[in-house]
Structure formats: C-alpha cells, structure tokens
Amino acid sequence: MSRPTLLIVDGPGGPTPEWYLPRLCPHYDVHILRRPSGNPAADERRWRPVDSWCRSFFAREGGDLIDAIVAYAKLHDADGIVAFSEIPVVEAHTAADMLGLPGNPRESLAALRNKRAQRERLQAAGAPVPRFAEVRTLEEFEEALAQVGVPAVLKPVVGAGSMATYAVGSGTEVDALWREACRAYTADPRAAGLPRFILEQRLIGSQWYPDPRYGDYVSVESIVSHGEISHLAVTDKLPLSHPFRENGGMQPSVLPADRLAEIKKCATVAIEAIGITDSAVHTELKLTAEGPTVIEVNCRIGGSIAELLHLSAGYDYVQSIAAVATGRPLPPPPAPHRYAAYFIPQPPDRPVVLTKVPTTDEILAIPGVQDTLLPHAVGTLLSPERGSVNYLAWVTAAADRPQQLFDCLDLLNAPDLFAHRSPDRDGGSSGATPAHGGSTDDR
C-alpha cells in the first residue's frame, strides 16, 4: 500500500525538521517547501537534516508562496498540506482550500492572520474579547486611545512573536511611540506590508493559582478534524517579562477541573467563531476576575507544544496534524503521566550585547533539561523591539512534579549563567553584568 504524499511548508517556529521528519517519513511520502526566514544561519541549522530524509525545494524569493505550494502539490499529487510554522500557515491552508484538500475554509483565514478581523469575528459570536480599534496613522492612534482607553496594548494587525508590541499608559508620549512602532515594524523581516496596528484594551489578569510563580494567562492546545474539536491540553504560563515577552509554560495544567472546564468552553466558542474546521489550534486566554478572555487564536502548534505533549504523555502531535491534513483517523487523546515545560530565559528590556553564553552541555547538565537551543553567540546585540526572538535560550524540561520544573527554571535564571553589557558607540565594553541583571528591572 502506497504512503500518502504530505507536503510540509517549513518556516521558522514550531517543531523542527529534526523533530518531525523521523516521525512522519515512515508513514508518509514527505516533501518540504522551504520558506526562508531571512536569517541564513538559522535556516541552515534548521534544514541541515532535510536532504537525508526527503525531497525538498525552496520557495522562490519574492514569488507568491501560495502559487508555489499549489504548483508543487499538483506536480506530486499531494494528499495533504501542513505548515507547523506561524509564518506560512495561512498560505498553506489557502492552497489546501484551492486544491480541495483538508484544511480551514478560506473565509476563516483572514481572521487567522489579521487581528482586527479576528476580533470582529469573536465579538460577533459573543466571545469575550478586549475593546479594540485599528490604527494606520498617528491621527487614528489618538482617536483609538479615546475609544479604547488606557491601559492598552499597541500591536501589529499582522505580526508574530510579539514583534513591535508596546504598552500604552496614561503617561505615554503618543507621537514618539507611534514613530518607534512604525520604525520597529518596518525594520523587522517578519513585517507584512505597510505598518498597520491594532490598539486594544490591556486586560487585567487575576491570580487563579495559589502559587504566584504561575502567570495570569494560559493556552489551550486543540485538534479540529471535520469540525470536531478535541482539546489536548491546557498549558499553564509563567508571568511575562516587561513588556510582553514570554518566559515559558508547563503542562498538564495544575488548575482544578472546574477552572479547566471554563477555559476549554471559552476556547471552543473562539474556535467555532473563527470557523476552524481542520487544523491544530493554539488559543491564548487571559485569566481575569470575570473569567477567561480571548487573547488570540492561531491555526498552528504552539511553541514547543509538540515536545511537551511527547514528554508529558507520549503523544505524537505532528502525527495528529498530518492525519488531519490527509483525512486519516486521529490517534487517541493524550494521557499525561508526568509534567513538562518549556523555558525561555529573557534578557533585560533594553538593548544589550552578550558577553557570556553557556555551552549546550552546561544547559543539558541542569536536572530535568531534555533539550536546548542557544540562538545567540557572544557579541550578539539583542534588542527588545524584536519581541520573542530576543530570548537567551529555549529549553524543554520534564519532571515528576511541578516543583522540580521550577527548580530547573531557577538554575536557568542563575545570575552567572549569561552575562551582557550595554552597547556603546565605539563597540567597546561598558561593563559586563549578568544577563538577568540581578534585579527586578531586568526580569
């Protein structure tokens, strides 16, 4: 019996080829369309194992990605199309819809890429969402502030990874912030077209956990096949670093069953409002005193979720997504037997130059650590405007108890593990300091 042909549109983020190819190639005739990230060194690391596993080709720079996907899928008679990365996922679903393959319907796709369109769909369905307004000019920014109020958050309508995202308060200098937001967005290689932002009410979180080391938001990881929604896990999150940088998450959730039911119900309403029918879904929810409120909905795997489900429950998430994309039966739902986490140690909220970076072996020697990525070498300038790509390390860990994972996190945040200096005009050192700063200003 021949294997189904699976076309994977690969870009930055999500499970790497090193992770998914050994799991998919025995069951599918895998082809990869490589979508460059703009960082050749990172792409080379990511795609190093591809040629030894399957056939692949590069999307032509400047060409239409949807046209490239459709043409290649037709040429090789693809049975399904998958994108694990947030960057090309909407194009992959658009191509699947054009070819009559399983995927989300085209009318839902605008709301999966455009934050304004998403908020409008959620609001129309009665899902709890913050107040919002689209912003394209300084004048519209000022009008939106009057409508939305403060505190608020300014973020791109089309963006990824907390890029060009800013807190807005009563003392914010509106003109200066608007210029900075437009400059940061335009300079980012992930930008899509002219600067367009959404200003939305900043939600006030409530502490749903007895342990203050947990944050005030969660994500729900789901699979939707033929419109049937299966919630696989709720991921507890760590508190954000200023202004909106993620520090990691842990699963399975330690929240009580009634709280989890409330969270999953809200996620279901959001998924149905967007019109998602066939894909993975990553839904982020703010935990407020009034209940969970939708932050955003994405039709892709959340960062490190595939690894966490594997570590905590032996569940193969990439096999599930491939099954959805090719119309095959789904595996049984995950049954967790231990805890897993991903940690993203963050530098200070200001530009810094790294002066000390641990080795991979040093990170792997920390109890509980399963894998790590150290993306930046000594001498790298880290700038907070780049959002979530500005991290010091990405680490996955597993343990029998949540406390053991927090012990692991404490070691990752040790003040002597990373160090940095402030950049100066002549490139000289202005004094090395621990990368976590040793104070609350740096966390």
TAVENDA-V225554 format. One record per residue. RES is the residue in one small letter. PHI is phi in degrees with one decimal (none if undefined). OMEGA is omega in radians with two decimals (* if undefined). Layout:
RES/PHI/OMEGA ; RES/PHI/OMEGA
//
This chain:
m/none/-3.09 ; s/-73.6/3.13 ; r/-82.0/3.05 ; p/-62.0/3.11 ; t/-91.2/-3.08 ; l/-118.6/3.08 ; l/-99.6/3.13 ; i/-107.2/3.05 ; v/-92.2/-2.98 ; d/-101.9/3.07 ; g/-145.9/-3.09 ; p/-66.0/3.12 ; g/94.3/-3.13 ; g/74.5/3.13 ; p/-57.7/-3.14 ; t/-84.1/3.03 ; p/-54.9/3.11 ; e/-59.7/3.13 ; w/-82.5/-2.95 ; y/-86.9/-3.07 ; l/-63.4/3.11 ; p/-62.7/-3.12 ; r/-85.6/-3.06 ; l/-102.5/-3.03 ; c/-61.2/3.08 ; p/-66.6/-3.04 ; h/-113.9/-3.08 ; y/-134.8/2.92 ; d/-84.4/-2.97 ; v/-89.3/2.99 ; h/-125.8/-3.13 ; i/-122.1/2.94 ; l/-97.8/-3.09 ; r/-88.9/3.12 ; r/-106.5/-3.06 ; p/-58.4/-3.10 ; s/-93.1/-3.00 ; g/96.5/3.09 ; n/-118.0/-3.05 ; p/-57.0/-3.12 ; a/-66.1/3.11 ; a/-66.4/3.11 ; d/-63.0/-3.13 ; e/-62.8/3.11 ; r/-64.3/-3.07 ; r/-67.2/-3.00 ; w/-96.6/-3.10 ; r/-53.3/-3.08 ; p/-84.6/-2.95 ; v/-61.7/-3.00 ; d/-65.0/3.13 ; s/-82.2/-3.10 ; w/-111.3/-2.97 ; c/-159.6/3.06 ; r/-82.0/3.14 ; s/-151.8/3.03 ; f/-151.2/-3.12 ; f/-95.9/2.97 ; a/-68.3/-3.09 ; r/-64.5/-3.13 ; e/-61.7/-3.12 ; g/85.9/3.13 ; g/-83.0/3.14 ; d/-79.6/-3.06 ; l/-67.3/-3.14 ; i/-63.4/3.11 ; d/-60.0/-3.14 ; a/-64.8/3.13 ; i/-63.8/-3.11 ; v/-61.7/-3.10 ; a/-62.8/-3.11 ; y/-70.4/3.13 ; a/-63.8/3.09 ; k/-67.4/-3.10 ; l/-59.9/-3.08 ; h/-107.2/3.06 ; d/52.3/-3.09 ; a/-64.7/3.08 ; d/-92.7/-3.14 ; g/-166.5/3.14 ; i/-128.1/-3.10 ; v/-132.1/2.93 ; a/-134.2/3.08 ; f/-84.0/-3.09 ; s/-84.0/3.09 ; e/-65.8/-2.99 ; i/-67.6/-3.09 ; p/-100.3/-2.96 ; v/-66.7/-3.13 ; v/-68.4/3.09 ; e/-63.2/3.12 ; a/-64.7/3.12 ; h/-69.9/3.08 ; t/-61.6/3.12 ; a/-63.5/3.11 ; a/-61.4/3.12 ; d/-63.2/3.13 ; m/-63.8/-3.09 ; l/-95.8/-3.13 ; g/74.1/3.11 ; l/-95.4/3.13 ; p/-57.8/-3.12 ; g/170.0/-3.14 ; n/-77.5/-3.12 ; p/-63.7/-3.02 ; r/-60.3/-3.11 ; e/-68.0/3.10 ; s/-88.4/-2.93 ; l/-70.7/3.11 ; a/-60.2/-3.13 ; a/-74.8/3.09 ; l/-87.7/3.13 ; r/-107.8/-3.00 ; n/-106.7/-3.05 ; k/-65.5/3.10 ; r/-65.0/3.13 ; a/-61.0/3.12 ; q/-64.8/3.14 ; r/-60.2/-3.13 ; e/-65.1/3.11 ; r/-64.7/-3.14 ; l/-63.1/-3.13 ; q/-63.2/-3.14 ; a/-63.9/-3.14 ; a/-87.5/3.14 ; g/83.3/3.09 ; a/-73.3/3.13 ; p/-70.7/-3.14 ; v/-137.1/3.09 ; p/-72.5/3.00 ; r/-63.6/-3.06 ; f/-154.1/3.04 ; a/-157.9/3.09 ; e/-78.6/-3.07 ; v/-133.4/3.11 ; r/-120.9/-3.12 ; t/-139.9/3.08 ; l/-60.1/3.13 ; e/-62.3/3.11 ; e/-67.4/3.09 ; f/-61.4/-3.13 ; e/-65.5/3.10 ; e/-66.1/-3.13 ; a/-64.5/3.12 ; l/-61.0/3.11 ; a/-66.7/-3.10 ; q/-80.4/-3.03 ; v/-86.5/-3.09 ; g/83.8/3.11 ; v/-125.4/0.06 ; p/-72.4/-3.11 ; a/-143.7/3.12 ; v/-130.2/3.05 ; l/-105.4/-3.11 ; k/-145.1/3.13 ; p/-64.1/3.03 ; v/-61.8/3.06 ; v/-120.6/-3.10 ; g/-161.3/-3.12 ; a/-149.0/2.97 ; g/61.4/3.10 ; s/60.4/3.09 ; m/-65.3/3.06 ; a/45.1/-3.11 ; t/-114.5/-2.98 ; y/-137.7/2.99 ; a/-78.6/3.14 ; v/-125.1/-3.14 ; g/-126.4/-3.07 ; s/-67.1/-3.13 ; g/-99.2/-3.09 ; t/-67.8/3.01 ; e/-81.9/-2.95 ; v/-61.1/-3.12 ; d/-59.0/-3.09 ; a/-65.9/-3.14 ; l/-65.6/-3.14 ; w/-63.5/3.11 ; r/-62.4/-3.13 ; e/-65.3/-3.13 ; a/-63.0/3.13 ; c/-64.7/3.13 ; r/-63.8/-3.11 ; a/-65.5/-3.13 ; y/-66.0/-3.10 ; t/-62.9/-3.10 ; a/-78.9/-3.06 ; d/-84.3/-3.13 ; p/-65.5/3.10 ; r/-86.0/-3.10 ; a/-63.8/3.13 ; a/-126.0/3.09 ; g/80.2/-3.11 ; l/-70.6/-3.14 ; p/-60.8/3.02 ; r/-136.5/-3.03 ; f/-123.1/2.97 ; i/-124.8/3.03 ; l/-101.9/3.14 ; e/-132.6/3.12 ; q/-54.8/3.06 ; r/-82.2/-3.08 ; l/-72.3/3.12 ; i/-96.5/-3.09 ; g/-77.3/3.08 ; s/-122.2/-3.11 ; q/-84.8/3.14 ; w/-88.1/-3.07 ; y/-111.1/3.03 ; p/-71.2/-3.13 ; d/-100.0/-3.08 ; p/-69.4/3.11 ; r/-75.6/3.02 ; y/-89.9/-3.13 ; g/-87.2/-3.09 ; d/-110.7/3.03 ; y/-149.8/-3.14 ; v/-138.1/2.91 ; s/-125.5/3.09 ; v/-112.7/-3.12 ; e/-101.4/-3.01 ; s/-135.5/2.98 ; i/-123.5/3.06 ; v/-119.6/3.12 ; s/-133.7/-3.08 ; h/54.2/3.11 ; g/83.3/3.12 ; e/-88.2/-3.05 ; i/-97.1/3.03 ; s/-123.2/3.09 ; h/-86.6/-3.05 ; l/-87.5/-3.08 ; a/-164.9/2.91 ; v/-109.0/-3.11 ; t/-101.2/3.02 ; d/-70.6/-3.09 ; k/-113.6/3.01 ; l/-82.6/3.08 ; p/-57.8/3.13 ; l/-73.8/2.91 ; s/-84.7/-3.14 ; h/-63.9/-0.06 ; p/-86.8/-3.09 ; f/-146.1/-3.07 ; r/-100.3/-3.05 ; e/-77.4/3.11 ; n/-109.5/3.07 ; g/137.7/-3.12 ; g/-156.4/-3.09 ; m/-137.6/3.07 ; q/-146.3/-0.02 ; p/-69.7/-3.10 ; s/-64.6/3.08 ; v/-95.7/3.12 ; l/-68.8/3.13 ; p/-68.5/-3.01 ; a/-59.2/-3.11 ; d/-68.3/3.09 ; r/-67.5/3.13 ; l/-63.9/3.11 ; a/-63.4/3.12 ; e/-64.0/3.13 ; i/-64.6/-3.11 ; k/-65.7/3.09 ; k/-63.3/3.11 ; c/-64.1/3.12 ; a/-63.3/3.11 ; t/-61.6/3.11 ; v/-59.1/-3.12 ; a/-65.9/-3.13 ; i/-62.3/3.13 ; e/-67.5/3.14 ; a/-64.8/-3.14 ; i/-72.7/-3.13 ; g/93.1/3.14 ; i/-72.4/-3.10 ; t/-123.1/-3.04 ; d/-148.8/3.10 ; s/-179.4/2.86 ; a/-72.8/3.08 ; v/-139.4/3.08 ; h/-121.6/-3.08 ; t/-110.3/3.11 ; e/-99.5/-3.07 ; l/-130.5/3.02 ; k/-85.6/3.13 ; l/-95.2/-3.09 ; t/-111.9/3.11 ; a/-64.4/3.14 ; e/-87.6/-3.11 ; g/127.6/3.13 ; p/-70.1/3.10 ; t/-126.8/-3.04 ; v/-72.3/2.99 ; i/-89.7/3.07 ; e/-166.2/3.12 ; v/-125.1/3.14 ; n/-129.2/3.14 ; c/-96.7/3.12 ; r/-158.3/3.11 ; i/-73.4/3.04 ; g/-69.9/-3.11 ; g/-55.2/3.12 ; s/67.5/-3.11 ; i/-65.9/3.10 ; a/-57.4/-3.14 ; e/-67.0/-3.11 ; l/-65.7/3.11 ; l/-65.5/3.08 ; h/-67.2/-3.09 ; l/-70.1/-3.05 ; s/-88.2/-3.00 ; a/-137.9/-3.08 ; g/64.7/-3.06 ; y/-93.6/-3.11 ; d/-99.4/-3.08 ; y/-68.0/-3.09 ; v/-66.5/3.04 ; q/-63.3/3.13 ; s/-64.3/-3.13 ; i/-66.5/3.09 ; a/-63.3/3.10 ; a/-64.5/3.09 ; v/-61.3/-3.06 ; a/-67.6/-3.12 ; t/-110.7/3.09 ; g/73.4/-3.13 ; r/-92.8/3.13 ; p/-63.3/3.13 ; l/-83.7/3.03 ; p/-70.5/3.09 ; p/-59.8/-3.14 ; p/-65.9/-3.10 ; p/-67.9/3.06 ; a/-126.5/-3.03 ; p/-60.8/3.08 ; h/-126.2/3.03 ; r/-158.3/-3.08 ; y/-105.6/3.11 ; a/-139.1/-3.09 ; a/-149.7/2.86 ; y/-120.4/-3.11 ; f/-123.3/-3.11 ; i/-129.8/3.11 ; p/-55.5/-3.04 ; q/-111.2/3.00 ; p/-78.5/3.09 ; p/-63.2/3.13 ; d/-85.1/3.06 ; r/-164.4/3.11 ; p/-62.4/3.09 ; v/-141.2/3.04 ; v/-110.6/-3.13 ; l/-70.3/3.09 ; t/-116.0/3.09 ; k/-149.5/3.10 ; v/-134.3/3.13 ; p/-69.4/3.05 ; t/-82.8/3.06 ; t/-57.5/-3.13 ; d/-62.6/3.11 ; e/-65.2/3.10 ; i/-69.1/-3.12 ; l/-65.3/3.13 ; a/-77.1/3.11 ; i/-71.0/-3.11 ; p/-54.4/3.12 ; g/97.8/-3.09 ; v/-66.9/3.13 ; q/-105.3/-3.11 ; d/-159.5/3.13 ; t/-153.1/2.98 ; l/-126.3/3.06 ; l/-112.2/-2.93 ; p/-79.9/-3.00 ; h/-125.1/3.12 ; a/-90.6/3.01 ; v/-55.2/-3.11 ; g/98.5/-3.13 ; t/-73.5/3.03 ; l/-87.3/3.10 ; l/-105.3/-3.09 ; s/-123.9/-3.02 ; p/-63.5/-3.12 ; e/-65.2/-3.12 ; r/-80.5/3.04 ; g/72.0/-2.95 ; s/-71.8/3.09 ; v/-80.6/-3.06 ; n/-90.7/-3.00 ; y/-74.8/3.12 ; l/-84.5/-3.12 ; a/-155.4/3.00 ; w/-123.5/-2.99 ; v/-129.7/2.96 ; t/-108.6/-3.07 ; a/-144.6/3.11 ; a/-144.0/-3.11 ; a/-163.0/3.13 ; d/-79.9/-3.10 ; r/-136.2/3.11 ; p/-57.6/-3.12 ; q/-59.7/3.12 ; q/-65.3/3.08 ; l/-70.0/3.08 ; f/-67.1/3.05 ; d/-61.7/3.09 ; c/-61.3/3.14 ; l/-62.5/3.12 ; d/-59.6/3.12 ; l/-69.0/3.09 ; l/-67.5/-3.14 ; n/-94.8/3.11 ; a/-57.5/-3.00 ; p/-67.3/-3.12 ; d/-102.3/-3.09 ; l/-78.8/3.05 ; f/-120.1/3.03 ; a/-142.1/-3.08 ; h/-151.2/2.97 ; r/-135.6/3.04 ; s/-75.2/3.11 ; p/-69.7/3.04 ; d/-134.9/-2.94 ; r/-65.0/-3.09 ; d/-93.0/3.09 ; g/81.5/-3.14 ; g/-80.8/-3.13 ; s/-76.3/3.02 ; s/-110.9/3.09 ; g/109.5/-3.14 ; a/-78.8/3.08 ; t/-137.4/3.09 ; p/-58.0/-3.08 ; a/-65.7/3.08 ; h/-92.3/2.93 ; g/79.1/3.13 ; g/71.0/3.12 ; s/-147.1/-3.13 ; t/-66.2/3.11 ; d/-64.5/-3.07 ; d/-98.7/-3.04 ; r/-115.5/*
//
